[in-house]
């Protein structure tokens, strides 16, 4: 768990300041919602296996979940800025409940995840926009530490919870308690409670009081405004650099999430529920890395964490050729720690620049568009490689090489083309 107190880096003085009231309730709400999302993903993968669908369909669940972030990006930013953001978050959790209900009613799992993705796509700019409205810039790294640690804890515990829900003994328990309900239906039904709880928690989040000029409602005007925001943020030195890294990171992380599962099943001989626990070790590492970054990396020095991305990329191919899970555990945790320490400061820098150049909701919508477009491209490529029968170890090696080379190039580039760190705010 990250510290409740964070170092202040203002005016050359050192000290400690608390994050604003209501912030931790926001953390709790998004944690419960993300926990349910990640547990449902494991349950849905088992659902596809039960239906006899090929293994390369599993990443398409995440693909369908993510596509709404890209398609709806020009609209969800103005929507988030149009009123109190906590109300929108509560409504989007209700939409996720409808998606799970559709799955239980027989809706295709890919279609159900598309509905849940719409709720998540509108939830994200409201959540992150509220953070930038509530938290002063000097505490944004600490606030992002809380956000990323809680999100990754949700991934970690969601994988564990999902593995538990599809385990043989849970199936036996479900058959004893609900003999008329299939075990996977029982698991999805339990997750409905998580989304309902997240909706209730949103009721206690205070309104930041921030209001923005009403945006154009015509789709064409919204598209034009969105692409102007894209150009403005990409053309900003700090904004463009941080968005390039976070876009690459989240695309690679989405592939790694599925690749570790498949690698553990194919190469280590683990069943899916145990492979989910191995996947969770990456999340444990991210928690550690994000916590350390939140405490020790000030916003003005965010770009200095770029070499950690190179190290993370180098480690991924090494993991792919590990012969046993006891050796894999610490390596996976280290990969996660390097990733967490990389993404938290750069995400805070991106939010800070986005809020300064655009509005809170619009800047997050731009960020979500780029990061989730990367997720779609990388997941599509990953599913295609699996369909072609490419060895999972080669896929993981190629992923690591991509991350190391791209972040290495970005780490070299700012040193030559951007103003000195002490000159930037």
Secondary structure, 3 states (H helix, E strand, C coil): CCCCEEEEEECCEEEEEECCCCHHHHHHHHHHHHHHHHHHHHHHHHHHHHHCCCHHHHHHHHHHHHHHHHHCHHHHHHHHHCCCHHHHHHHHHHHHHHHHHHHHCCCCHHHHHHHHHHHHHHHHHHHHHHHHHHCCHHHHHHHHHHHHHHHHHHHHHHHHHHHHHCCHHHHHHHHHHCCCCCHHHHHHHHHHHHHHHHHHHHHHCCCCCCCCCCCCCCHHHHHHHHHHHHHHHHHCHHHHHHHHHHHHHHHHHHHHHHHHHHHHHHHCCCCHHHHHHHHHHHHHHHHHHHHHHHHHCCHHHHHHHHHHHHHHHHHHHHHHCCCCHHHHHHHHHHHHHHHHHHHHHHHHHHHHHHHHHCCHHHHHHHHHHHHHHHHHHHHHHHHHHHHCCCCHHHHHHHHHHHHHHHHHHHHHHHHHHCCCHHHCC
